Amino acid sequence: MQVGNHDYFVDLLFYHRGLSCLVAFELKIGEFKPEYVGKVNLYLEALDREVKKPNENPSVGVILCAKKDDEVVEFALSRSLSPTMVSEYKLKLIDKKLLQDKLKEYVELARDDEE
């Protein structure tokens, strides 16, 4: 989206039918930093002014980070009027044995379908 003479890019943009609003996701590979809130607020304001339909609710922001310090998040969001949430994501691989078992099961089902 364009604000002034600058282009900005939301990482992920969804529409939540139940809430009737746009949901902007900002994805971060490191720890949460307070400045992320300002960036998301800019996105939400631009979406509400330029993209949101009159019958829709205000846009919501979600910041997904690898780590977060709850106290820093609380301070960063305490004066923000925008509906923004911060959450951590976890990187986890499926257990190798479980993956092998599921693959065997899939191969057996495929063989049964062929017969």
C-alpha positions as CSV (number, residue, x, y, z in Angstrom):
1,M,0.0,0.0,0.0
2,Q,1.1,3.5,-0.5
3,V,1.2,6.2,2.1
4,G,2.5,9.6,1.0
5,N,5.3,8.9,-1.5
6,H,6.3,5.6,0.2
7,D,5.3,2.0,-0.5
8,Y,4.6,-0.3,2.4
9,F,4.1,-4.1,2.4
10,V,2.0,-6.0,4.9
11,D,3.4,-9.5,5.3
12,L,0.0,-11.2,5.4
13,L,-3.5,-9.7,4.9
14,F,-6.6,-11.6,5.7
15,Y,-10.3,-10.9,6.0
16,H,-12.0,-12.3,9.1
17,R,-15.6,-13.0,8.3
18,G,-16.7,-13.4,11.9
19,L,-15.3,-10.0,12.9
20,S,-16.0,-8.4,9.5
21,C,-12.6,-6.8,9.4
22,L,-9.2,-6.9,7.7
23,V,-6.4,-8.6,9.8
24,A,-2.8,-7.6,9.0
25,F,0.0,-9.9,10.1
26,E,3.6,-8.7,10.6
27,L,6.0,-11.6,10.8
28,K,9.3,-11.2,12.6
29,I,12.1,-13.8,12.9
30,G,13.6,-12.3,16.1
31,E,12.4,-11.0,19.4
32,F,9.6,-8.4,19.6
33,K,10.7,-4.8,19.4
34,P,8.5,-1.8,20.4
35,E,8.9,-0.1,17.1
36,Y,6.9,-3.0,15.4
37,V,3.8,-1.5,17.0
38,G,4.3,1.8,15.2
39,K,4.7,0.0,11.9
40,V,1.5,-2.0,12.4
41,N,-0.4,1.1,13.5
42,L,0.6,2.7,10.2
43,Y,-0.7,-0.3,8.3
44,L,-4.0,-0.4,10.2
45,E,-4.6,3.3,9.6
46,A,-3.8,3.0,5.9
47,L,-6.0,-0.1,5.5
48,D,-8.9,1.6,7.3
49,R,-8.6,4.8,5.2
50,E,-7.9,3.2,1.8
51,V,-9.1,-0.4,1.8
52,K,-11.8,-1.0,4.4
53,K,-15.4,-0.9,3.2
54,P,-17.9,1.4,5.1
55,N,-19.8,-1.6,6.5
56,E,-16.6,-3.3,7.9
57,N,-15.1,-3.0,11.4
58,P,-11.7,-1.4,12.0
59,S,-8.7,-3.5,10.9
60,V,-6.8,-5.6,13.5
61,G,-3.0,-6.2,13.6
62,V,-1.1,-9.3,14.7
63,I,2.6,-9.3,15.3
64,L,4.1,-12.8,15.3
65,C,7.6,-13.0,16.8
66,A,10.1,-15.8,17.6
67,K,10.3,-14.4,21.2
68,K,8.7,-11.7,23.3
69,D,9.2,-10.2,26.7
70,D,5.7,-9.7,28.1
71,E,6.6,-6.6,30.0
72,V,8.1,-4.9,26.9
73,V,4.9,-5.9,24.9
74,E,2.7,-4.5,27.7
75,F,4.6,-1.2,27.7
76,A,4.6,-0.9,23.9
77,L,0.9,-1.5,23.6
78,S,-0.3,0.4,26.7
79,R,-1.0,3.7,24.9
80,S,-1.9,2.3,21.5
81,L,-5.5,2.6,20.6
82,S,-5.2,0.2,17.6
83,P,-6.4,-3.4,18.2
84,T,-3.0,-5.1,18.0
85,M,-1.8,-8.4,19.5
86,V,1.6,-9.8,19.9
87,S,2.3,-13.5,20.0
88,E,5.2,-15.9,19.8
89,Y,5.5,-18.7,17.3
90,K,7.4,-22.0,17.8
91,L,9.5,-23.8,15.2
92,K,9.0,-27.5,15.7
93,L,9.6,-30.4,13.4
94,I,7.3,-33.5,13.5
95,D,8.9,-36.4,15.2
96,K,10.8,-38.5,12.7
97,K,9.3,-41.8,13.8
98,L,5.8,-40.4,13.6
99,L,6.5,-39.0,10.1
100,Q,7.8,-42.4,9.0
101,D,4.8,-44.2,10.4
102,K,2.4,-41.8,8.6
103,L,4.3,-42.2,5.4
104,K,4.0,-46.0,5.6
105,E,0.3,-45.7,6.4
106,Y,-0.2,-43.5,3.4
107,V,1.7,-45.9,1.1
108,E,-0.4,-48.8,2.3
109,L,-3.7,-46.9,1.8
110,A,-2.5,-45.9,-1.7
111,R,-1.8,-49.6,-2.5
112,D,-5.2,-50.7,-1.2
113,D,-6.9,-48.1,-3.5
114,E,-5.0,-49.5,-6.5
115,E,-6.2,-53.1,-5.8
